[in-house]
Amino acid sequence: MAAVQRDHWSNRRGPRAPNANSVLPTPAQASPNRLGQWRQIYERYKALAQSAGSADAVMRESYWQHAEHFIRLINEASVRQPGKL
């Protein structure tokens, strides 16, 4: 039980330095598989934003912002690697 509590509270200490061994892919390094994932995530957030309608304007805007983030990644990757898309 103590290990669970330690893990639970360790997440609340604030941001951590990134692991030196993990490298996040940039849009320049995007594989076709990753681009497919980004497209799926974009479509999911777009659908959520459209289904939110006027019921919850804050959530709708949040979904649109998330969708916009992924479309930016896709667009940046397509500019950097036009032949791979």
N, C-alpha and C positions, 0 to 999 in steps of 0.2 A: 504494500500500500504506500509506503514511503517513496518508492521510486516513481509511482504514478503522480504523487503530489509534487515531487521535485520536477518532473517533466512538465506538469501543468504550470507551475510557477516560473519555470525557466523561460517560457514563452512570453512572459510579461515584463521582462527586464529591458525591453527596448530592442531596437534593431541590432542585428549581429553583423559582423564582418562576413563577407561572402567567403565560402570555402575556397581555398586556393586551388584545389583540384577540380572544382566544378567551373565549367565555362558555359555561359549562356549563349545560345546561338543568336547572332545578329541577323537582320534581314538579308545581309550580303551573303550569309552562310546558310540561308534557308534551303532545306531540301524539299523536293516536291511533296514528300510525305507531310512535312511540317506545314507547308502552304495549304495542303488539304485540310489539316487540322484547324488552321487559322480561318479558312473559309467556313468550315462547319461552325466554329465558335461565333464568327461574325453573323451567320444566318440565325443561330440560336438567339443571340442578343437582339437582333433586329426583330425577330418574331415576338420575343418577350416585350419589347418596347411597343410594338404594334398592338399586342393583346392587352397591355396595361391601359391603353386608351386614356380617357380622362379620369379614370378612377383614382389613380395615384400619380400625380404629376412628378413627384420627386423620384419615384422608382422608374417611371418612364424615361426621365432624363438620364438617370443613372445607366439604364440599359442602352440608351442611344450613345452615351459616352463610351461604354465598353465596346459596343459595336464599332464605333469610330476608331478606337484604338487598333482593333484588329484589321480594319480596312486600310489603315495607314501602314501597318506592317506589310500587308499584302502588296500595296502600291509601291512601297519602298523596295521590296524585294523584286518586283517586276521591273523597276527602273534599273536596278543593279544587275539583274540577271534576265534580260529579256528572252533569251533562247530557252531557258529552263522552265518557263511557265507554259 
